[in-house]
Every structure is written in C-alpha cells, then in structure tokens.
Amino acid sequence: PQRICAPCTDGLRTSLGAITWPIIRDRVAHCITVSEEEIIAAMRLVWERMKLVIEPSAAVGVAVLLSAEFADLARETAGNLGRSPRVGVVLCGGNVSLDRLPWQN
C-alpha cells in the first residue's frame, strides 16, 4: 500500500499489483504530484467559481491542471499534436463534510 499520502486524499490510497502495474508501466508517460496546499486551493477555487463542493481526491486533478508542470507538458503536447490536448477531470463530492471544509480552519 501507499505510505505517503496527504491526509485529505486518503481516498486515492491504493497499491499496485501484478495486473495494474504493467498497465501503468506501459501506458503512463508522465506523473505530476501536487501538495496538500494545492489540493485545498483547488477545492476552494472550484467552490468559489462553480459553487460546487468537491472532495479532496477530486481536487487533485484540478490542482494538477493548475500546476506549472502541467502547463509545460500541455504546451509540449500541443506542439506535437498541432492543437491543445483534450483533458477531462471527474469532479465528485461524496466524501466531503460541509462542516469540515479545509479552508475554513
């Protein structure tokens, strides 16, 4: 199992096995990590702009899209494709408590 995981994103904790590791090894070209602060900032941004409360695990994808590393990768990919890359992020909120939103400390 994963040993390093931001407490707010425990929903992403998993392990890689004999079936999943070869798929990732062969098909994933890049991996971008984000901090817990970036995750919370993404949650807040989605709330402020879209009025959607999303769980921290969903905010990871948003935080990645907002990162400089992703922007660099997107520019590189756009140059290779001749167009901007298409990206989808699933937003969900089933694992968040309205009484404990992380930016309301």
C-alpha positions in Angstrom: 0.0 0.0 0.0 0.9 3.6 -0.4 2.8 5.1 2.5 3.0 8.7 1.6 -0.4 10.4 1.0 -1.8 13.7 2.1 -4.3 13.0 4.8 -7.1 14.8 2.9 -6.7 12.5 -0.1 -6.9 9.1 1.6 -9.5 8.2 -1.0 -6.7 7.9 -3.6 -4.6 5.5 -1.5 -4.1 2.2 -3.3 -1.5 -0.4 -4.2 -0.2 -1.6 -7.5 -0.3 -5.3 -8.2 0.6 -7.8 -10.9 -2.3 -6.7 -13.1 -2.3 -2.9 -12.6 1.5 -2.2 -12.6 2.2 -3.4 -16.2 -0.7 -1.2 -17.5 0.7 1.8 -15.8 4.3 1.0 -16.7 3.4 0.6 -20.4 0.9 3.4 -20.8 1.6 6.3 -18.4 4.2 8.7 -19.8 4.1 11.4 -17.1 3.1 11.6 -13.4 2.6 15.0 -11.7 2.3 15.4 -8.0 0.7 18.2 -6.1 0.9 19.3 -2.5 -1.9 19.3 0.1 -2.0 23.1 0.0 -2.5 23.0 -3.8 -5.3 20.4 -3.4 -7.1 22.6 -0.8 -6.6 25.7 -3.1 -8.2 23.7 -6.0 -11.2 22.7 -3.8 -11.7 26.4 -2.8 -11.3 27.6 -6.4 -14.0 25.2 -7.7 -16.3 26.3 -4.8 -15.7 30.0 -5.5 -16.0 29.8 -9.3 -18.5 27.0 -9.8 -20.3 26.7 -6.5 -19.5 23.0 -6.3 -18.1 21.3 -3.2 -15.7 18.7 -4.4 -13.8 16.2 -2.3 -10.0 16.4 -2.0 -9.5 13.4 -4.2 -11.4 15.1 -7.0 -9.4 18.3 -6.4 -6.2 16.5 -7.2 -7.0 16.6 -10.9 -7.9 20.3 -10.7 -4.7 21.1 -8.8 -2.7 19.2 -11.5 -4.4 21.2 -14.3 -3.4 24.4 -12.4 0.2 23.4 -12.0 3.1 24.9 -13.9 4.4 21.4 -14.7 1.1 20.5 -16.4 1.2 23.8 -18.4 4.6 23.0 -19.7 3.5 19.5 -20.6 0.4 20.8 -22.3 2.5 23.3 -24.4 4.8 20.5 -25.4 1.9 18.2 -26.3 0.2 20.9 -28.2 3.3 21.4 -30.3 3.5 17.7 -31.1 -0.3 17.4 -31.8 -0.8 20.7 -33.6 -3.6 21.5 -31.2 -4.2 21.8 -27.4 -4.6 18.4 -25.7 -8.0 17.3 -24.5 -8.2 16.8 -20.8 -11.1 15.5 -18.6 -11.3 15.7 -14.8 -14.1 13.9 -12.9 -15.5 16.1 -10.1 -17.2 14.4 -7.2 -18.1 15.4 -3.7 -19.4 12.3 -1.9 -16.5 12.2 0.5 -16.5 15.7 2.0 -18.1 17.1 5.1 -19.6 20.6 4.8 -18.8 21.1 8.5 -15.1 20.5 7.9 -14.1 22.3 4.7 -10.3 22.5 4.8 -10.1 26.2 4.0 -12.4 27.1 6.9 -9.8 26.4 9.7 
